[in-house]
Structure formats: C-alpha cells, structure tokens
Amino acid sequence: MIPVTTEKRPLVMGILNVTPDSFSDGGEWFDRGQAITKGHEMIAEGADIVDVGGESTRPRATPVPTDEELRRVIPVIEALSPHVRVSIDTTKEAVARASVEAGATLINDVSASLWPAAADCGVGWVAMHRQGTPADMQDHPHYDDVVAEVTAFLAERAEAATDAGISEVWIDPGIGFGKTGRHNLELLAAMDDLVAVGYQVLMGTSRKSFLGVLAASADGTPAPVDQRLPGSLATATWAMAKGAGMVRVHDVAASVQAATLVGPPVPR
C-alpha cells in the first residue's frame, strides 16, 4: 500500500467524478475515456490519490442503481490503480468491495457506515459527517453546537473502525453536507478540535457553494463554480496549516503547490 503520509507535505486527493450531475464538473468526465485521461492529468499534476466517484452527493442528487455505479467506476479504477493510489467515493458496500477488487485501497465514505467492509477488505477508510441525505441535507441544517456534535460523531466512528482492525482511518467534517455557511466556517475555525480527535483529518472545501457566497459580487450574486479557486485554496491551505493531513480538491496542480508551501503535516 502507498504510504498514508509524505514527509514533505500533506496529501492531495484529486476529485474524479464519473457522473453526469456533480455540482462542479458533472458530465465533464462521464465518458470513460475522458475520465481516465483526466485521472492521468491529475497524476501528472502531483495527485497522491485519485478519488473516483460514480454517484453525485450534491444536494438534490438522484440516487444511482448499484449496477450503474459499478459500470461507471470499475473500468476507471482498473485503468488508474496501477499508476496512482485510488480511492472509491461511495456509500454502497457492493460498490466499495468491487472497487477494492479493481484496485482501490481507500474507501471514501460519505455515509460513515462502511467500516466493516473496509476492515474485511483490509483497506483504509474515510469517515465523513453528514446530516441528512442529499435529498434533504440542505433544507434546514441545525446543530446546538456544530463543532462538538461533528467531532463527537467522527470520534465514535473512527474508534469503531479502529476496533474493527482498520489501521488507516481518516475523519472528514463534511463541509457543505448538511451545514450552513456559518457551520462550515465554524468547523474550519475549529481545526484544532478536529485534529485533537487523534485521527488523520481530510478536508474538502473545493469549489463549494459557501465559497461562492463569500466571494459574491457587489449585487450579491454568488461567484460561479469556475471562480472559486481562490477560496478553495485559502480554505485548503488554512486546514493544512492547522493539521489536516489531506485535502480533497478539483484543482490538483494549484493545491499541490499550496501543500508544498505549507510543508510537513503537523505531528499527531
């Protein structure tokens, strides 16, 4: 297995959505050949991991049948895994297991429920916090204390995974998944609390809608997706400087530069 961390910088996970409906790049890499080409571009740009996903988890996304999700992701994983570490972004156990057989060595789990499969397969696991489902998660997100609730949830799931025998466990606060813009900023400000949980932290803010709101034009119009790179880099750099061991991004080359400037991850 490729090492979890590097001595030089935090890891950069490139996002490869093999979907027609993801919020940022939906449809761009839906064609299998284009997806594989994009994956190789990310490798050339310095991606440590390529995260392949066949089902969008954006708000209001339509669920994808298991066989269709498999059709989308397995050939891409098979093509890329000899050249780079590959993670599978899924909430389905069958897809996770098939992806590991195809070459994936990390399960990126938005549902934070697949640690038994990861343990059985002998691969790493990312536990992400999400309030609700894509169908309703942005309707009325509410927390009494978002930092305390998210960190407690992630600590419980990470401990369960460790007890199951998983040696590589990552925690992800789930920026934008059942959170308001204020919730997202509070979680970013509380990176010390997330790092103190004791597991490697993965942060994914790339191109998300709260960044568009923060960079709105004078008339209040949010910045479109293709104009959110400054906010994406700023929040990723903040997270890495505060101890995140990996960032999940669309813009690999720029993020690798930022990670290199930040330097070695904070010791845990």
C-alpha positions as CSV (number, residue, x, y, z in Angstrom):
1,M,0.0,0.0,0.0
2,I,1.2,3.5,-0.8
3,P,2.2,5.4,2.4
4,V,-0.6,7.3,4.2
5,T,1.5,10.5,4.5
6,T,4.5,12.0,2.9
7,E,7.5,13.6,4.7
8,K,7.3,16.7,2.6
9,R,3.7,17.9,2.6
10,P,0.0,17.0,3.3
11,L,-1.6,14.7,0.7
12,V,-3.7,16.0,-2.2
13,M,-6.7,13.9,-3.3
14,G,-7.9,14.7,-6.8
15,I,-11.7,14.5,-7.4
16,L,-12.7,12.4,-10.4
17,N,-16.5,12.4,-10.8
18,V,-17.6,9.9,-13.3
19,T,-21.1,11.3,-13.2
20,P,-23.5,13.5,-15.3
21,D,-24.7,15.6,-12.4
22,S,-22.0,16.5,-9.9
23,F,-22.2,20.1,-8.8
24,S,-18.9,21.3,-10.2
25,D,-17.8,19.1,-13.1
26,G,-20.9,17.0,-13.7
27,G,-20.7,15.4,-17.2
28,E,-17.1,16.5,-18.0
29,W,-15.6,13.1,-17.2
30,F,-18.7,11.0,-17.6
31,D,-17.2,9.4,-20.7
32,R,-14.9,6.5,-19.6
33,G,-12.0,7.5,-21.8
34,Q,-12.2,11.2,-20.8
35,A,-12.3,10.1,-17.1
36,I,-9.2,8.0,-17.5
37,T,-7.4,10.8,-19.3
38,K,-8.3,13.3,-16.6
39,G,-7.0,10.9,-14.0
40,H,-3.7,10.7,-15.7
41,E,-3.6,14.5,-15.9
42,M,-4.1,14.6,-12.1
43,I,-1.3,12.1,-11.7
44,A,1.0,14.3,-13.8
45,E,0.0,17.3,-11.6
46,G,1.1,15.5,-8.5
47,A,-2.1,14.0,-7.0
48,D,-1.3,11.5,-4.3
49,I,-4.7,9.9,-4.5
50,V,-7.4,10.0,-7.2
51,D,-10.9,9.7,-5.7
52,V,-13.3,8.1,-8.2
53,G,-17.0,8.5,-7.7
54,G,-19.9,7.3,-9.7
55,E,-22.8,8.8,-7.8
56,S,-23.2,12.5,-7.1
57,T,-23.7,13.5,-3.4
58,R,-24.6,17.1,-4.1
59,P,-27.9,18.5,-2.7
60,R,-31.0,17.0,-4.5
61,A,-28.9,14.5,-6.3
62,T,-30.7,11.4,-7.7
63,P,-29.6,8.0,-6.3
64,V,-27.8,5.8,-8.8
65,P,-28.5,2.0,-9.0
66,T,-25.7,-0.2,-7.9
67,D,-25.1,-1.8,-11.3
68,E,-24.9,1.6,-13.0
69,E,-22.5,3.0,-10.4
70,L,-20.3,-0.1,-10.9
71,R,-20.4,0.4,-14.6
72,R,-19.1,3.9,-14.2
73,V,-16.3,3.4,-11.7
74,I,-14.8,0.0,-12.1
75,P,-13.1,0.4,-15.5
76,V,-11.7,3.8,-14.4
77,I,-10.3,2.3,-11.2
78,E,-8.8,-0.6,-13.1
79,A,-7.1,1.8,-15.5
80,L,-5.7,4.2,-12.9
81,S,-4.8,2.0,-10.0
82,P,-1.5,0.7,-11.5
83,H,-0.3,4.3,-11.7
84,V,-1.6,6.0,-8.5
85,R,-3.4,5.3,-5.3
86,V,-7.1,5.2,-6.0
87,S,-10.0,5.8,-3.5
88,I,-13.6,5.0,-4.2
89,D,-16.2,7.6,-3.2
90,T,-19.3,5.6,-2.5
91,T,-21.9,4.8,0.2
92,K,-22.7,1.3,-1.2
93,E,-21.0,-1.8,0.3
94,A,-21.2,-3.7,-3.0
95,V,-19.5,-0.9,-4.9
96,A,-16.9,-0.5,-2.2
97,R,-16.0,-4.2,-2.3
98,A,-15.9,-4.4,-6.1
99,S,-13.8,-1.3,-6.3
100,V,-11.2,-2.7,-3.9
101,E,-11.1,-5.8,-6.1
102,A,-10.4,-3.5,-9.0
103,G,-7.5,-1.8,-7.3
104,A,-8.9,0.9,-4.8
105,T,-7.1,0.9,-1.4
106,L,-9.2,3.6,0.3
107,I,-13.0,3.8,0.8
108,N,-14.2,7.4,1.0
109,D,-17.5,7.0,2.7
110,V,-19.9,9.9,2.9
111,S,-22.3,7.8,4.9
112,A,-19.6,6.9,7.6
113,S,-21.1,3.4,7.7
114,L,-18.8,1.1,5.6
115,W,-16.0,0.5,8.1
116,P,-16.9,-3.3,8.4
117,A,-16.4,-3.6,4.6
118,A,-13.1,-1.6,4.8
119,A,-11.9,-3.8,7.7
120,D,-12.9,-7.0,5.9
121,C,-11.1,-5.8,2.7
122,G,-8.0,-4.7,4.5
123,V,-8.1,-1.1,3.2
124,G,-8.2,2.4,4.5
125,W,-11.4,4.2,5.4
126,V,-12.6,7.8,5.4
127,A,-15.5,8.6,7.8
128,M,-17.3,11.8,6.8
129,H,-20.0,13.6,8.8
130,R,-23.3,14.3,7.0
131,Q,-26.6,15.5,8.5
132,G,-29.4,14.1,6.4
133,T,-29.2,12.8,2.9
134,P,-28.6,14.5,-0.5
135,A,-32.4,14.8,-0.8
136,D,-32.8,16.9,2.3
137,M,-29.5,17.8,3.9
138,Q,-29.5,21.5,3.0
139,D,-33.2,22.1,3.8
140,H,-32.8,23.2,7.4
141,P,-29.4,22.2,8.9
142,H,-29.4,22.6,12.6
143,Y,-26.9,22.0,15.4
144,D,-26.8,23.1,19.0
145,D,-23.0,23.0,18.8
146,V,-21.8,22.0,15.3
147,V,-18.2,21.6,16.3
148,A,-18.9,19.4,19.4
149,E,-21.5,17.3,17.6
150,V,-19.4,16.7,14.5
151,T,-16.2,15.9,16.4
152,A,-18.1,13.5,18.8
153,F,-19.7,11.7,15.8
154,L,-16.4,11.3,14.0
155,A,-14.6,10.2,17.1
156,E,-17.2,7.5,17.7
157,R,-17.0,6.2,14.1
158,A,-13.2,6.3,14.0
159,E,-13.0,4.4,17.2
160,A,-15.4,1.7,15.9
161,A,-13.2,1.4,12.7
162,T,-10.0,1.1,14.7
163,D,-11.6,-1.5,17.0
164,A,-12.6,-3.4,13.8
165,G,-8.9,-3.6,12.8
166,I,-8.6,-0.7,10.3
167,S,-5.1,0.8,10.6
168,E,-5.7,3.8,8.3
169,V,-8.7,5.9,9.4
170,W,-9.4,9.4,8.2
171,I,-12.1,11.8,9.5
172,D,-13.8,14.4,7.4
173,P,-16.1,17.0,8.9
174,G,-18.2,17.1,5.7
175,I,-18.1,20.7,4.7
176,G,-21.3,21.5,2.9
177,F,-23.1,18.2,3.8
178,G,-26.0,19.3,6.0
179,K,-24.3,22.5,7.0
180,T,-25.0,26.2,6.5
181,G,-22.2,28.6,5.5
182,R,-21.8,29.6,9.2
183,H,-21.5,25.9,10.2
184,N,-18.8,25.4,7.6
185,L,-16.8,28.4,8.8
186,E,-17.1,27.3,12.4
187,L,-15.7,23.9,11.6
188,L,-12.8,25.4,9.7
189,A,-12.1,27.6,12.6
190,A,-12.1,24.6,14.9
191,M,-9.5,22.6,13.1
192,D,-7.6,22.2,16.4
193,D,-10.6,20.3,17.8
194,L,-10.8,18.0,14.7
195,V,-7.1,17.3,14.8
196,A,-7.3,16.6,18.6
197,V,-9.7,13.7,17.9
198,G,-6.4,11.9,17.2
199,Y,-7.0,10.6,13.6
200,Q,-5.8,12.0,10.3
201,V,-8.1,14.8,9.1
202,L,-9.3,15.0,5.4
203,M,-10.8,18.4,4.5
204,G,-12.8,19.0,1.4
205,T,-13.9,22.6,0.6
206,S,-13.1,22.7,-3.1
207,R,-15.5,25.0,-5.1
208,K,-18.3,24.6,-2.6
209,S,-21.3,26.9,-2.6
210,F,-20.4,28.8,0.7
211,L,-17.2,30.0,-1.1
212,G,-19.3,31.4,-3.8
213,V,-21.4,33.3,-1.3
214,L,-18.3,34.6,0.5
215,A,-17.0,35.8,-2.9
216,A,-20.3,37.3,-4.1
217,S,-20.3,40.3,-6.4
218,A,-21.5,43.7,-5.3
219,D,-25.1,42.9,-6.2
220,G,-25.0,39.8,-4.0
221,T,-24.7,37.2,-6.8
222,P,-22.5,34.3,-5.6
223,A,-19.3,33.6,-7.5
224,P,-19.9,30.8,-10.0
225,V,-18.1,27.5,-9.6
226,D,-15.3,28.3,-12.0
227,Q,-14.4,31.4,-10.0
228,R,-14.0,29.7,-6.6
229,L,-10.3,28.7,-6.8
230,P,-9.0,31.5,-4.5
231,G,-11.4,30.5,-1.8
232,S,-10.7,26.8,-2.4
233,L,-7.0,27.3,-2.0
234,A,-7.4,29.6,1.0
235,T,-9.5,27.2,3.0
236,A,-7.4,24.2,2.0
237,T,-4.2,26.0,3.0
238,W,-5.8,27.0,6.3
239,A,-6.8,23.4,7.0
240,M,-3.4,22.0,6.1
241,A,-1.6,24.6,8.2
242,K,-3.8,23.7,11.1
243,G,-3.0,20.0,10.8
244,A,-5.1,18.4,8.0
245,G,-3.2,15.5,6.5
246,M,-5.0,15.6,3.2
247,V,-7.2,17.9,1.1
248,R,-9.8,16.8,-1.5
249,V,-9.7,19.1,-4.5
250,H,-10.7,19.7,-8.1
251,D,-7.6,21.8,-8.9
252,V,-4.8,19.5,-8.3
253,A,-1.7,21.4,-9.5
254,A,-2.5,24.6,-7.6
255,S,-3.3,22.6,-4.4
256,V,-0.1,20.6,-4.6
257,Q,1.8,23.9,-4.8
258,A,-0.1,25.1,-1.7
259,A,0.6,21.9,0.1
260,T,4.3,22.1,-0.7
261,L,4.4,25.6,0.7
262,V,2.6,24.5,3.9
263,G,5.2,21.8,4.4
264,P,5.1,18.7,6.6
265,P,1.8,17.7,8.3
266,V,1.6,18.6,12.0
267,P,2.7,15.6,14.0
268,R,-0.1,13.7,15.7
